[in-house]
Amino acid sequence: MKFVIHDSPVGPLSLVSSGQALTALAFDNHSRPIRPLAEAEPGNDAILDEARRQLDAYFAGKIQRFNLPLAPRGTPFQERVWMALRDIPYGETCSYSDIAAAVGAPRAVRAVGGANGNNPISIIVPCHRVIGAGGALTGFGGGIDRKRYLLTHEQGQLVFAA
């Protein structure tokens, strides 16, 4: 596995590739350890190049959806949650209970919160789009300021030229 550090408007991002798929995207001060990052060595490959290109396009307001092979590793429940996160439309938000219902476990709101918090591919698997039922910006591995920034960016209030 290889990793690179990519500069972005939300700070340095650590990107990890298996050579076949992106396995992690972590912030420089991510609140939880990202296992693939600990297993990777510095290097580059086509997956990492494409991830960086798409991230730059996302922050420039040129794309709203990522098209990358992804391989997050987690429990079957976590992986179902991460797939559901990818269905949240750009610029929109939903609640933890919405995701719980989407994965067929409407009472598993806390478990959805845990899976959301363990998402190893932030931004691309848009865990930042999940907010509290009352509209509050709740926990985010990259910090609430980054979550606010990403949501504001997606709602068209911030666009940066590449």
Helices and strands as residue ranges (DSSP letters): E 2-6, E 13-17, E 22-27, H 35-39, E 41-42, H 46-59, H 76-85, E 94-95, H 96-102, H 109-117, G 127-129, E 130-131, H 144-154
